Amino acid sequence: MYRKDGGELMLKLEISRVHDAYAQGAECPLCALMEAAERTYLVSFQHSRVMEPNVRVKTNALGFCPDHLGKLYRGENKLGLALVMLTHLQEKTADLHSALDGSIQAARAGARERSRRIPRIIESLEALRNSCFICGLLSQDLARYSWTILYLWRKDPQFPPLFRASRGFCLSHFCTVLAIACDILRGDRLAIWLDDAVPLMKRTLNGLEKDLLSFTQLYQAGNQSLGTDEVRSALARTLQMLAGRAQK
């Protein structure tokens, strides 16, 4: 994964970023890393990067998902976004016309043919709507960061104590890391890693339940307590644990 195209440098960069995320004491280090990566991509696509020829090839083919389109639209470069969406639309208009015309043809076909063709058309339109260049980049980043965490856990004697002192991961990112761990940890290493990871997850879940109860009690009549930072943030942290995205 890291031996091609200057991969040695890439590995060092990922190690540094992972260490920084754990040093922050984030609820989920991977959430913190992915939020930072997303901010970087959104800023870069609002500036000169969006006009680079190799990038335009990708954006023409993939476009952006509704979430990232909204974030780009709320940015500062609407002209750049308009130019990108123009060439994306020009590339995809024929496919859209084909799907739309196909829906009419399918509707006029027999019931059996209609039930076969309409779901395919819907699937193709949903795939176009959900296709996203930024999501693809973030997916690659998530795999690298997850791999790096497992690499550090195996190879860096200073990392396991940091890992055990963390709050684990949100459920979404725990599944991601577990899938990669299952693929790369040989022998009994997967069980040993889970012996470290699972208690973190259970401890965090138990703490969230306790803090969330205290959060609800802040709203009881006659309660004068403002609560601790942990209690006031309990709802946001619980949503992050369950939904995989930090709530602001």
C-alpha positions in Angstrom: 0.0 0.0 0.0 2.8 2.4 0.8 5.7 1.2 -1.4 4.7 2.9 -4.7 5.0 6.5 -5.9 6.8 7.9 -2.8 4.7 5.8 -0.5 7.4 6.0 2.2 6.7 9.7 2.6 2.9 9.1 2.6 3.2 6.6 5.4 5.1 9.2 7.5 2.4 11.7 6.8 -0.3 9.4 7.9 1.6 8.4 11.1 2.0 12.1 12.0 -1.7 12.8 11.5 -2.9 9.8 13.4 -0.7 10.7 16.3 -2.1 14.2 16.3 -5.7 12.9 16.3 -5.0 10.7 19.3 -3.3 13.5 21.1 -6.4 15.6 20.7 -8.4 13.1 22.7 -11.2 13.1 20.1 -14.3 11.1 20.7 -13.4 9.2 17.5 -9.9 9.8 16.1 -11.0 8.7 12.6 -13.9 11.2 12.7 -11.4 14.0 13.5 -9.1 12.9 10.7 -11.9 12.6 8.2 -13.4 16.0 9.1 -10.0 17.6 8.5 -9.5 15.8 5.2 -13.0 16.9 4.1 -12.3 20.5 5.0 -9.1 20.4 3.0 -10.8 19.0 -0.1 -13.7 21.5 0.1 -11.2 24.4 0.3 -9.1 23.0 -2.5 -12.1 22.6 -4.8 -13.2 26.2 -4.2 -9.8 27.4 -5.5 -7.5 26.6 -8.4 -7.5 22.8 -8.0 -11.0 22.6 -9.5 -9.6 23.7 -12.8 -6.7 21.3 -13.0 -7.3 19.1 -16.2 -6.8 15.7 -14.4 -9.3 16.8 -11.7 -11.8 18.0 -14.3 -11.7 14.6 -15.9 -12.8 13.1 -12.6 -15.4 15.7 -11.7 -16.9 15.4 -15.2 -17.3 11.7 -14.7 -18.2 11.5 -11.0 -19.7 14.9 -10.0 -20.5 15.4 -6.3 -23.1 13.9 -3.9 -25.9 16.1 -2.6 -24.1 16.7 0.7 -20.8 17.9 -0.9 -22.7 19.9 -3.6 -24.4 21.8 -0.8 -21.1 22.5 1.0 -19.5 23.6 -2.2 -22.4 25.9 -3.1 -22.2 27.5 0.3 -18.5 28.2 -0.4 -16.9 31.2 -2.0 -16.4 30.1 -5.6 -19.8 29.7 -7.3 -18.3 30.5 -10.7 -15.8 27.6 -10.4 -18.6 25.3 -9.2 -20.8 26.4 -12.1 -18.1 25.6 -14.6 -17.5 22.2 -13.1 -21.2 21.4 -13.0 -21.6 22.6 -16.6 -19.1 20.1 -18.0 -20.4 17.4 -15.7 -23.9 18.0 -16.9 -22.7 18.0 -20.6 -21.1 14.7 -20.0 -24.1 13.1 -18.3 -27.0 14.7 -20.2 -27.2 11.9 -22.8 -27.3 9.3 -20.0 -30.0 11.2 -18.2 -32.1 11.6 -21.4 -31.7 7.8 -22.0 -32.9 7.0 -18.5 -35.8 9.4 -18.7 -36.9 8.2 -22.2 -36.5 4.6 -21.0 -38.9 5.2 -18.1 -41.6 6.2 -20.6 -40.9 3.1 -22.8 -40.9 0.9 -19.7 -44.2 2.3 -18.5 -45.8 1.5 -21.9 -44.5 -2.1 -21.8 -46.2 -5.0 -20.2 -46.4 -5.3 -16.5 -43.6 -7.9 -16.3 -41.3 -5.8 -18.4 -42.2 -2.7 -16.5 -41.4 -4.3 -13.1 -38.0 -5.4 -14.5 -36.9 -2.1 -16.2 -38.2 0.6 -13.9 -36.1 -0.5 -10.9 -33.0 -0.5 -13.1 -33.7 3.0 -14.3 -34.2 4.2 -10.7 -31.0 2.5 -9.7 -29.1 4.2 -12.5 -30.5 7.7 -11.6 -29.7 7.2 -7.9 -26.2 6.1 -8.8 -25.7 9.3 -10.7 -27.1 11.4 -7.9 -24.9 9.7 -5.3 -21.6 9.6 -7.3 -19.0 11.9 -5.8 -15.4 12.6 -6.4 -14.8 13.9 -2.9 -16.5 10.9 -1.3 -14.1 8.7 -3.3 -11.1 10.6 -2.0 -12.4 10.4 1.5 -12.9 6.6 1.2 -9.3 6.2 0.2 -8.2 8.4 3.1 -10.3 6.4 5.6 -8.7 3.1 4.4 -5.2 4.6 4.8 -5.8 6.1 8.2 -7.4 2.8 9.4 -4.5 0.8 8.1 -2.1 3.3 9.7 -3.7 2.9 13.1 -3.4 -0.9 12.9 0.2 -0.5 11.6 1.1 1.6 14.6 -0.6 -0.8 17.0 1.6 -3.6 15.7 4.9 -1.8 15.1 5.2 1.2 17.4 5.6 0.4 21.1 4.5 3.9 22.1 1.2 3.7 20.3 -0.8 0.9 22.2 -0.9 3.0 25.4 -2.3 5.9 23.4 -4.8 3.6 21.8 -5.9 2.1 25.1 -6.3 5.6 26.6 -8.6 6.7 23.8 -12.4 6.4 23.6 -12.3 3.9 20.7 -14.2 4.7 17.6 -17.7 5.6 16.5 -19.6 2.6 15.4 -19.2 3.3 11.7 -15.4 3.6 11.9 -15.1 0.7 14.3 -16.7 -1.4 11.5 -14.2 0.0 9.0 -11.2 -0.7 11.1 -12.5 -4.2 12.1 -12.9 -5.1 8.5 -9.3 -4.1 7.7 -8.0 -5.7 10.8 -9.7 -9.0 9.8 -7.9 -8.8 6.5 -4.4 -7.9 7.7 -3.9 -9.2 11.3 -2.7 -12.7 11.1 -3.0 -15.5 13.6 -4.1 -14.5 17.1 -3.4 -10.8 16.4 -7.0 -10.0 15.5 -8.2 -11.3 18.8 -5.4 -9.5 20.7 -6.4 -6.2 18.9 -10.0 -6.7 19.8 -9.0 -7.4 23.4 -7.7 -3.8 23.3 -10.5 -2.2 21.2 -13.6 -3.8 22.5 -13.2 -2.6 26.2 -12.7 0.9 24.8 -16.0 0.8 22.9 -17.9 -0.7 25.9 -16.4 1.9 28.3 -17.4 4.7 26.0 -20.9 3.4 25.5 -21.4 3.0 29.3 -20.1 6.5 29.8 -22.4 8.0 27.1 -25.4 6.3 28.7 -24.5 7.8 32.1 -23.7 11.3 30.7 -26.9 11.3 28.5 -29.0 10.5 31.6 -27.4 13.4 33.4 -28.0 15.6 30.3 -31.7 14.9 30.4 -31.8 15.8 34.1 -30.5 19.3 33.3 -33.9 20.1 31.9 -35.9 19.0 34.9 -37.8 21.7 36.8 -35.9 23.1 39.7 -32.5 21.8 38.5 -30.0 24.7 38.9 -26.9 22.7 37.7 -25.3 23.7 34.4 -23.6 20.3 34.2 -20.1 19.4 33.3 -18.6 19.7 29.8 -19.0 16.0 29.5 -22.7 16.1 30.4 -23.5 19.1 28.2 -21.8 17.4 25.2 -23.4 14.0 25.9 -26.1 14.3 23.2 -23.7 15.4 20.5 -21.2 12.7 21.5 -23.9 10.0 21.5 -25.1 11.0 18.0 -21.5 10.9 16.8 -21.0 7.4 18.3 -24.1 6.1 16.6 -24.1 8.1 13.4 -20.4 8.4 12.7 -20.3 12.2 12.3 -19.4 14.8 14.9 -22.4 17.0 15.7 -21.6 20.8 15.7 
